[in-house]
Amino acid sequence: MGQHFKIRSIFIACFIISIGQLSMGLVFPSLPWIAQDFNVTLEEAQLLVSVYMLGFGPSQFLYGPISDSLGRKKVLLTGLVIALFGLAIIIAFSDSFTAVVLGRFIQGIGTGGCAVLARASTRDRFSGEQLPVAMSYIAIVASITPLLAPILGGFINHHFGWSMVFISLLGYVVVGWGLIALKFKESLSETKPVPSLKNMASQYAVFLRSPYFMSFASISWLNFSLMITTVSIMPFIMQVQIGMSSDQYAMWALIPALGMLIGTSLSNRLRPRFGNKKILLVTPTLHIISAIWLFFTPLEPLLLMIGQMILIVGNAIALPCAQALVLQPYKKSAGSAAALSGGGQMIVSSIVSVALVQLGVQEAWHLSMVIALFAVITVANIQRGFSVKP
């Protein structure tokens, strides 16, 4: 019964985190058609992404402390009701671009709690060696879903139109709400008054001043930034420089996606034997290998994808370990720790990806230099994180 309950807990946490990821990626392929239907530019249609992120990102910093006080289940259900309200606006007023933008913002606010509370509730239920294993499944879903969502979204848009994308999301969120309402067991043992905004800020300041928290959080932030940067740059290299179609690239992109499964599997098998520190040090080693590979490899699709897969294997090893170590000491404030870890991950990855684009990083060898630099920083963070107390 205990084992069944743990498997169910991991499944529900993975489902929860997939809601936020699908809500983002499912819409991407529809943007050109939305722009055409509303007679707006593609840049204006991109508002549907940016306003979603504007709601999704900052709201995490509220969901974390509030859930530490009121419990995970109530806050999750409330957040998904907000998301459903936003989706209902989009569907009911699908002839108004302004209403669709407003609905996306509200939807983002509602789904902001998914990433935070999936990790926080997992921390509530797991500890010790079990926590990194549980976090690895969440990391797989959080990394694979953004790769699969545009494919699924493109299929829905092509056959049924862009409005069906939002109707599908509505149905998915309804299923999620029902699953949580019926099967999610509250993981917080005791409640307390909701802290003021000042106290929330003070709690985050404590985390930001902690060398332990910042070391392991930075490992997650930089590894996720590398994934986002690579996913952004590699299509340009493959489609523009090599000349393949988007459909061809989608098939090639499955190769590095396998790296996530390989990395998490290796991590789960080897971590109990070698420990977190040695396993984490495998990541910068693989990243240096990936950097050297991408620096010297010719512009051949298979060789580029192998280089990216080596990088992703390293990411898959690091992310669950680092995220588990970040949350491990903070059982009573797991929501706040998960919020800062997850929110910071989005902020840092956004800044890094924009900065690298502005710096003109668009060649494989450019990417290799970035990977090598981040590998050095990761080693420093690992050494510092294990040398200090939480």
N, C-alpha and C positions, 0 to 999 in steps of 0.2 A: 504493500500500500504506500509506504514511504517513497519507494523508487518511482511508482506510478505518479505520485503527487509531484515529485521533482521534475519528471519529464513533462508533465502537464504545465508546470510553472514556466519551464524554459520555452515550451511551445507558445504559450500565451505572451511571454515577453517578446519573443521573436515576431509574433503577429502584431503586437502593439507598435514595435519600432518600424515595421514595414508600412504602417499607415502613413507616417510622415514622409517616408522615402517615396512611396507610390504617389502621394499627393503632389510631389515635386516632379518626378521624372515622367509620369504618365502624360503630362500636358505638353512636354517639349515638342513632339512631332506635330501637334495641332496648331502651333503658333502661326505658321504661314497662312493657314486656312482661316484662322481667327482674324488675322490682319486683313485678309482679302474680304471676308464677310462684313467687317465693320469699316472697311475702307480706311484703314490706318496703316502706318508704316510698320515694318517688322520691329523696329526699335521701340515703337509705342506698344506693340503686342508683347514685347519683353517685359513690360510692366507687370504682367501676370506672374512672372517669375520673381521679380524684385520685390513686389508688394507682399507676396507670399513669404519670402525670406524675412522681410521687415516685420511681419507678424510672428513668424516661426522662431526667429533667433532670440530677440529680447524677451519674449514671453517665457522662455526656459528659466530665466533668472527669477521669475516669480513662482513658477510651478514647483521648483525644488524646495525652497523654504516652506511654502504653504503645505506641501505634501508631508514634510517632516513634522508638521503640527497637526494636520487634520487626517492624515492617512493617505495612502496611494489610491485606493479605489474610488473614493468620492471625487478626488481631484481629477483622476483620469476620466471618469464618466462625465463630469462637468465640462472638461476640455473638449471631449468628443461631441457633446451637445452644441457647443459653440461652433465646432467645425461643421456639423450638420446644418446649422443655421446659415453659415456662410455658403455652403454648397446649395442650399435651398434658394438663396438669393440669386446665385448664378443661374440655376435652372429656371426659376420663375421669371427672371428678367433677362433672359438670354438675348434679347434684342437690343439691350443697352450695354455698350462697352463700359461705361462708368459703373454700372451695377455689377458687371462681371469682375471689374478690378476691385471694387469694394468687397464683394463676396470672397475673392481670393485672399484679401487681407484678413478678413474675419476667419476664414478657413485656416490660415497660417497661425493665427493666435490660438485657435483650438487645438491644432495638432502639435503645437510646440511642446506640450507635455509628454508626448509619446516617447521621444528619445530619452528624456530625463527619467521618467517613471519606469520605463522598461529596465533601465540599469539600476535605479535605486531599489526597486522591488526585488531584483535579482540579488543585490547586496544584502537585503534584509533576510533572504532565504538561504544564501550560501556563504560559506567562509572557508578559510584555509585553502587547501589544494583544489577544492570543488569550485571555488569562485572563478579562477581563470578558465576552467573548462566550460562553465556556464556562460561566461562572457565571450568565449570563442564562438559559440553558436550565434549570439547576438551580433558579433562582429561579421560573421559570414553573411547574415541577412542584411545588415546595414551596408555591406559592401557590394553584394551581388544584386540587391534590389535596384539600385540606381542604374546598373547595366542592363537589366531585363526590362525595367519599366518603359523606356522609350520604344523598345521593340513591341511590347504589348500595346502601348498607347498608339503607335503607328498603325497597328492592325485595326484597332477599334476606330480610329479616325478615318482610315481608308474605307472601311466597310459600312460604318454607321454615322460618321460625321463627328465633329468635335464636341457637340453637346452631349453625345453619348459617353464621352470620356468622363465628364463630370457626373453624369447619372451613374456610371459604373463606380466612381469614387464614393458617391453617396451610398450605394449599396454595400460597398466594402466597409465603410465606416459604421453603417448600421449593424453589420455582422460583428464588427469589432466591439461595438457598444454592448450587444447582446451577449457576446462571449465573456466580456469582463463582468457584466452584471450577474451572469449566472454561474460562471466557473472561476472567476478570479477571487481568491481568498485574501482578505486584507493582511498585508505583511508587516504593518507597523503595530507594535505591541501596545503602545500607549499614545494618547494624543495630548496636545498642549495648546495654549493660546497661539494664534497666528502672530508672528513677530511684526513689528513695525518696519517700514522701509529702511529706517536708520539702522535697526538691528540686523536686517538682511544685509545691508551694505557692510556692516561691521563683520559679519560672518564671512563674507567674501574676502574682505581685507585680510582676515586671519589666514585664509587659504593662500592668498597671493603672496603673503609674507613667509609662507612655509617653504623652505628649500626642498623638503620631501615632496610636498604636493606639486610644486612647480616643476620639479625634475621629471616625475613620471607623467604629469599632465603634458609637459612639453614634448615628451616622446610621442604621445598620441597625436598631439597637434601637428608636429612636423611630419610624422608618417602619413597622416590623413592628407596633409597639404601636398605631399609628394604624389599620392594617389590622384587627387583632384587635378594637379598640374599635369601629370602624365596623361590622364584621360582627356584633358583639354588640348594638349599639344599633339599627341599621337595621331588623332584624326587629320590634322592639318598636314603632318608629314606623309601619312599614308595616302590621303586623297588628293592633295595638291602637288606634293613633290613627286610621289610615285605615280599618281594618276588613276587610282582605283575608285570605283563607285562607292556610295555610302552603304549599299547592300553588301558589297564585297568586304568592306571594312568591318561591318557588323559580324560577319562570320569569322574573320581573323581575330577580332577582339575577344572571342570565346577562349582563345589560348591563354592570355594573361588572366582571364577570369578564373581559369582552373587553378591558377597560382594561389588564390584565396583558400580554396579547399585543401590544397596540398600543404600550405603553410599552417593552417589551423590544425590539421591532422598531425603534422610533425610536432607542433607545439604541445598538443595534448598528450602525445605519446612520450615525448622526451623530457618534458618539464618535471614530472615526478622523479625522474632519475637524476637529472643534472641541476635542477633548481632554477629559479626565476632569473637570476643574474646571468648565468652562463647561456641560458636560452635567449635572453634579450640581446646579449652580445653577438649572437648569430646574425641578428638583423643588420647592423652596420657592416658586418663582413659580407653578407649577400649584396648589400647596396654598393659596396666598393666593387664587387665583381660585376654587378649590373652596370655601374658607371664606366668601368674599363671596356666592357662588351659594347655598350652603346657608343663609346668614343671612337672605337676602331671599326665597328661593323659597317659594311656597305648598306646602301638603301635597298635592302631586300626584305619583303614583308615578313617572312618566317624568322629571319635573324632579328629583326626589330621586335617582333612579338616575344621571342625567347628572352631578349634583354628585359623587356617590360615584365614578363612573367617572373623572372628572378627577383626583380624589384618587389612585385606584389607578394611573392612568397615571404620575403622579409617583412613586409607590412603586416601580413597575416599572422606572423609569429609575434610581432611586437604589440599590436593593438590590444588583444585580449589580456596579455600579461600586464601591460602598462595600465590599462583601465581597471583591472582588478587591484593592482597595487595602489592606485589612486584612491579607490573606495575602501580598501581593506581596513584602515584605522578609524574610519568615520561612520560607524554603524548608526549612531544617533543623529547624524546629520548627512546621511547618504544622499538625500534629495538635493541638498545644497551643493555637495561635492560633485554629484553627477551633473547638476545644472552648469556649474562653472567649467567642469571638464568638457561637457558637450557643447555649451555655448561658446567657450573659448576656442574649441576645435573649429567651429564654423567661422568665427571671426578671423582666426589666424589663417585658415585655409583661403578665405576670401582675399585677405590682404596679400598673402604670398602669391596667389594666382594672378591677381591684378598687377602686382609689382613685377612679376616675371614677364608678363605680357608687355608691360611698358618698357622693360629692359630689352625687349626684342628676342626673348628665348623662343625659338621656333625651329631649331635644328636638333638632331639627335645628340650631337656632341655638346651643344649648349645644355641640354637636359642632363647629360652625364656629369657635367661640372656641378650642377645644382645638387644632384644625388650625392656626389662625393662630399660636398660641403655639409649637407644635412647628416651624412653618416658620421662625420667628425663630431658634430654637435650632439648627436645621439649618444655617442660613446661618453662624452663629457657628462651628459645628463644621467646616464646609467651609473657612472662612478659616483657622482654626487648623491644620487637618490639612495644608494645603498650605504653611504657613509654617514648619513644623518638620521635622526629619529623623527617620527611624525610630529 
